[in-house]
Amino acid sequence: MYTTDPCGFCRSAKSLLEARAIAYEEIDVARDPEGRQRLLALTGQMTFPQIIIDGSPIGGFRELLDADRSGRLKDLVTAA
């Protein structure tokens, strides 16, 4: 997950993943300028958070929440 600080949606995404016991790696682009370049190359986006599962971008917090509510998040994580 690519994040920056301060970012309410980033905190919400981390909380959701933690509540579901889904491990994640956080790349805080405020502290990792190379991470910012990787994010741009991978997604073309500079909004936060950006969630990547098994190399595939799924979007930001709203897309993560939609995937969780539909049950698709569990499938994505299981497939990874």
Protein Blocks (a to p, Z undefined) as FASTA:
>chain_A
ZZddddfklmmmmmmmmmnopacddddfklmmklmmmmmmmnopacdcdddeehiafbdf
klmmmmmmnommmmmmmmZZ
